[in-house]
């Protein structure tokens, strides 16, 4: 089955017959696209408007996933890391399971220890916590396997969600040292392959799956300064595109043979990349004790101020590898890129069709719906692009929602839903010249991306999971 150019058959193959096109089985739905064919979705919602049910929940930034009769998400309560299953029709909590927590890693205030979203094939649910690793439960809550991972060297905490591809669970584990991509057997939890990613540092993206008309499936994996394609079956690095931002957070979009990837980070909006000297030149001028490394005191200003962030392995020295990443960071440019699939090796100069560099999202992934690309940036700035050319079609601000946006936009029924941190749920009429139909107040903070299924909209706030639906004849 196809959904707006997305091939659904095969994404969760290998005994996963209980998952259907009507489900929302991973972060942002089928292949991270954020779209469905649902109809009759509400425009006006709120704590007392078009509520089918609402369920109080512990906090957590993970987004709800729907498979079979269940909804799955993760949360935390004090020091407990929780996986929660709810009844899809009534919102009743069916079971809660606690994961081990052998450590407490750091994360920034707008992150949480339960940010990665689950993935489910209907029969099982797979969850990841940065403070432990991966776990697999049956749909009824029986633990089937666990795979400890880490500890991780990621200053902001984790955000990458696992995805299911054929008979594998795949997870990006990008960090400031020893980044890797890992695939586990979804039945046993055994590692099938693990591929090092020495060319990247910290990141928070979720991969997408590309299935060529002829040839094996590929994983599209954004990371610091690049986008890389890997073979699903083996983890082999196949091709890559240079010139991306630092600290990727978005999931790639797949449409036919086109791939769209967004990357933004502070400092990447400069028109001309900033130049820095090679490490040998820096050593010659500043390495007072001639040990081939630089202490903070040996660093020239203003580099001393970012020293702790650039000291990736936290040994109080700056070495050649760390300086090379500093140079990449200084020269990185924010952009959303359109890449035509094909080729091997470095395809930057041959397969990049366009780049767009203005008003890009930090965390929210782009949305491709009805032949229009949508971007939502902090401050409630929405931009629509022509996916063929990267030309901007319309840019304007959502009235009353001029704050941070962490959730990614989703769409169905000719509507685009965008959720701000302050709990403003904007509903746009989907079009190149989009227009705001409503800005709904939920009265609570929100970080999770909404889900769409069953002609209903599922929205998680800091304290509740809402199911919104439209009664007959009403908005």
N, C-alpha and C positions, 0 to 999 in steps of 0.2 A: 504494500500500500504506500502511496505517496501523499505527503502533506506539504503543499507549497514548495515542492521540489525536494523534500526530505524523504529519503527511502527509509521506511520503518521496518520492513522485513529484514531480519538477520541481525539487527543491533543487539538483541537479547536472545540470540539463538542458543541451542544446546540444552534442550529440556526445559525451556522457560515458557511452556505453552500457556501458562495462566496469565500472561501479560498481553494486553490488547491495545489497539490504537487509542481507545478511550482513556487509557491510563496516563499517568504523568510520572514515569518510573525513575527519574534521577533529577539532579539539580537542573532546573529550568526545562523540564520535560524532555521530549524525544530529542536526543542528540544535542541538548542544550539550546534548542531553537527558540523556546518560549512561545510557541504558537500551537493552536489546535483548531479543529473544525467545529467546535462547539457553537451553539446558537443561543439566542434568548438570554444573554447575560445582562445583569443589571448595570445601570449607569449610576444610580444613587444608592449609596450604602453607608452604613454607620453602625454604632453600637446598638441602635434601636431601629434601623432601617434595612429592610430586606434581609434580615438575619434568619437563616434556616436553623442554625445552631451555633453556639459558641462554647468553648471549653477552656477553663483556666489551665495554664501550663507553667512550669518553671521556665526561667529565661534560657535563651540560646539563640544564636543567629542562623542556625541551619534552616533550610527551606523545606516545606512539607513535600513529600513524594507520595504518589497514590498508585497502588498496584493491587488488582483484585479488590476484595472488600476492605482493604486496610489503608490507613494513612500512617506513614512513618516519619519520625523526626528525632532529633537528638536535643538534649538539654543538660543543664547542670544545676545542682542544688547544693549549696555549700561546696564541699570538696567532692561531691558525687558526680560522676559522668553517666548520663542516663540515655538509653534508647527507649522511645515510647511508641506504642502502636495504638491507634484509635480506630473505632468503627467508622467507616467512610460515610455511612448514611446518617448516623445519629450523633457522631462526635464523642461517643463514650470511650474512655480510656480502657483498653483491653488488657494491656500488660505494660510493665516497666521493668527494664533490666539495667543493672549497674555494671559498668565496665571497670576493670582495674585502673588504678591511677598511681603508678610507681614514681611519678615526678610531677612537678608543677612548673611548666615552662612559662616564660614571659610572653605577654601579648599586649598590644596597645589597647587603650581604653575602648575604642570603637570595635574591637574584635572580641571574641569570647572563646572559652575552652571547648565550645560546642558549635563551631561555625561551619565545618564541612557538612554537606547534606548527604543523607543516605542514598543508596541505589538499591532497587529491588527488581527481581524477576517474577514477583507474585508469590513464588514458593518460599523465597528467602529474602532477607534484607541484609545489606552490607553497610557497615558504619565505620568511620575513621575518627579517632581522637588523637590530636598531636601529643597528648600526655600518655598515650599507650600504644596505639597502632590500629590495626584492622580487626573487626569481629564480624562473624556471620551468625545470624539467628534464623530459625524457621519463621514463617509468618505467624506461628502461634507462640513464638518467644523462646523456643529451645535453642540453646547455644550449640552450634555445629562445629565451629573452629575459631581460634584466635591466632593472630600473627603479630606479636610485638614488633614495633618499628621504632627507630630513634635511639637515643635522644636526638633532637634536631637543633641546628644552629640557625634559628630564624627569629630575629628580634621582635617581630610583630605578631608572632603566633601563626597558626595555620589557617588556610582558607580553601585549599584545593579539595575538591570532592571526588570520591571514587566513581568510576563508571564501569558498566558491564559491557563487554564486547565479546560476542560468541560465548566461549566457556571460560572467559578470563575476567578477573577484577583488576582494573588498571588504576594506578594512582601516581600523580606527580608529587615528588618529594624534593622540591627545590629549596635550597637554603644557601647560606653564605659559604659553606664548605661542603664538599661531597654531595652535591645534588645528584638525584637519580630519578629514573622512571622505572616503575616496577609493575609486573603482572603476576598475579597469583591464580592458581586453579580455583575456580569459584566453588567447586564441590569439596575440595580437601583443604584449601588454604596453602598448599605447597607453592613455593616460588617457581614459576615457569621460566621467567627471565628477569634480569635486572640490568638496566643500561645506565651507565654513568653519564652525567651531563656536565662535564667540566667547563663548558663554555658559558654557563649561566650561574647567577647567584640567586638570592631570595626571590620567591614568586608565589602567587596565590591562585593561579589559573586552573581551570578544569579542562581536560582535553575534549576534542570532538573526534568523530570517526568519519573518514572519507572512504567510500567504496567505489573504486573506478569501475567503469563499464567492463573493462577487461583487466584482470589482475587482482591481487590480494588486497585486503583492507589495510588502511593506514590510520595511524593516530596523528592528529594535528595538535601539536603541543607548543603553546606560546611559552616564552621564558625571557629572562633578562636579555635584551638587545637582539633577540632573534625569534623566528618561528621555525619549528623543525618538524619534518614528517618522518615517522618511524613505521616500520612494518609491524602490524599487530601480532603476527605469529611468532616473531623472533626478537623484536625490539631493535632491529637494525636501523641505524640512522640512514635515511634515504636522500633527503634534500633539505635545504634550509634557505631562509631569507634573512638578510642582515638589515640593519637600520631601524630597529625597533626601540621602544622605550625601556626603561628599567622597571622592575617590579610589576610584572603583568598580573592582572586579576580577572580578565574577561575570558569567557568561553568563545572559541571560534564559531563562525557561522558557515555552513556549507549550503551552496545552492548550485546544483548541476556540477559543473567543473570549476566553479569559483569558490574561493575561500576568503572570508573577511575576518580580520583580526584587529582588535583595538588595543592600544597601549598608551597609558599616560602616567607620568610621575612628575613631581615637583622639580622644576629646573629644566624640563624638556621642551618648553615652549619657545626657547631662544631661536631666532631666525638663522643665526650662524653658529654651528657647533663650536664649543670652546676648546681651544687647543692646550695641551699640556705636554711638557717635555718627556722624552723617554726616560726609563728608570736609570740607565747608565749616566745620563747627563745630570739627573737629580743627585745620584750618589757622588759624582765627582765634585759637586758644589757643597753638599751638606753632610756627607758621611764622615763625621769628625774622627771616629775611632776606627774607620776603615774595616768594619765587620760585614759589609755587604747588605746591611739593613739600616732602617731609619727609626729612631725613637721619636716620640712626640717633640722633644726638645730640639731635635735635629731638623725637624720639618720647617720649611719656610711658612710665613703667614701668607694667605689665610688658611692654609691647609691644616694647620694645627687644630682648628676649631672642629673639623669633621673627622679628626684622627680616629676616634673610637669607633665610628661607623665604618671607616675604611679599613680598620684592622680586623679583617674578616674572621681570622681564627683566634682573636682575642689573646695574643701572646705578648702584646705591648711593643711589637715591632711591625714595621711596614716592609714587606718583601716585594720581590718583582711581580709575583702573581697578583698581589693586592693592589699594587700600583697600576698594573695593566687594567684591572677592573675599575679603578678610580678614573683612569683615562676614558674608558668606555662610558662610564657614568657621566662624566663631564661633557662628552660629545654626543650623548643620546638625544634623540629628538622624538617627541610625542607624535603619533600618527595612527590613523586607521588605514590599513593596507588591504588592497584587493589583489589576490594572487590567483592566477590561472594554474590549475593543477597540471603537473607533468614535469618531466626532466629529473635529473639526478645531480647531487652535489649542490653547489651554490647557484641558485636560480634567481638571485636578486635582479640581475640585469636583463634577464630574458622573460620572466614570468610575472613580474609585478606590473599590474595594469594601471593602477593609480594609487596615490596616497593623499589623504586629507588631514590637515594638521590643526584646524581651528575648533575651539569649543568642544573638546573631547571629554568623555566621561573619565573619572578616576577609577571607580570600581564597577559601575553597571555595565554589563555587556551590551553591545549594539543589538538591535532587533531588525530583522528583515521580514517584512510582512506586506503582502500584496504589491510586490515590486518596488517597495520604498524602504530605505534604511533609516532607522530612527536612533538618535543618540540623546541621552539626557545627562546633563552636566550639573555639578553642584551649583546651587543658585536657581535650580528649576529651569535651566536653559535647554530647550528642546530644538534639535536640528534634524531636518529630513534631508536625505541625500539620494541622488540617483545612483543605484548600485552599478550601473553600467559605466558611468563616467566619474563618479565621485563629486559631481556638481551639487552644490548646496541648493535646495529647493525652497526651504523656508526655515527661518530661525526666529524664535520668540521665547518669552518666559512664561511659565505657568503662574498665573496670578495666585498669590497667597501661599505658594510653596517654594519660597526662595531660600532653601536650606540645603543641607547635605542629602545626597541620594546614594544609598548603598545597595538597595534592591535593584535588580535588573528589570527592564520593562518586559511585559508579556502581552499577547494579543489573541483575539478571537472575535467572531461576530462583528467584524468591521470596527472594533474598538481596540485601543491601546491603553494599557493600564500601567501607570508609573507611581511608585510608592516612595515617599520621602521619609527621612529619619524621624521627622516630627509627626508621622502618622497621617500625612495628607495623601490621599489616594486620588490622583488625577486620572480622569477618563478622557481620552482623545478620540475624535472621529478619525479613523485611519484614512489618510490621503496625503499626497505630496504637499498640498496646502492644508495640513491638518488643522483642526480646531478643537478647543477645550470644551467638552460637554458638561463636565462637573469636576469640582474639587471637593472630595469628601473628607470629613474630619473623623478620624478613628479615636482620637483622644488618648493615644499612647504611642511611645516610640516604636519604630519598626526598622528592622535591618534585613529581614528574610525576603526572598523573592516569592511573590504569589504563585499559586498553581491554579490551573484551569482544567476542569473535567466535570462531567455529569451536568452540563449547563449551569455550573456553579463556579464561584470564585472563592478560593481558599487563601486566607490572608493571616499570617502570623504576626502578632505584635509582641512586645516584650512580655506581656502577661497572659495572652489568650491566643487561641486559634479560632478564627471566624470562618464559617461557611456562609457565603452570601448567594442568594438565588432570587430570581424574579418571579413573583406570582403572576398568574394570568392577567394580562391587560395592564400591567404596571411596569414602571421603569426600574 
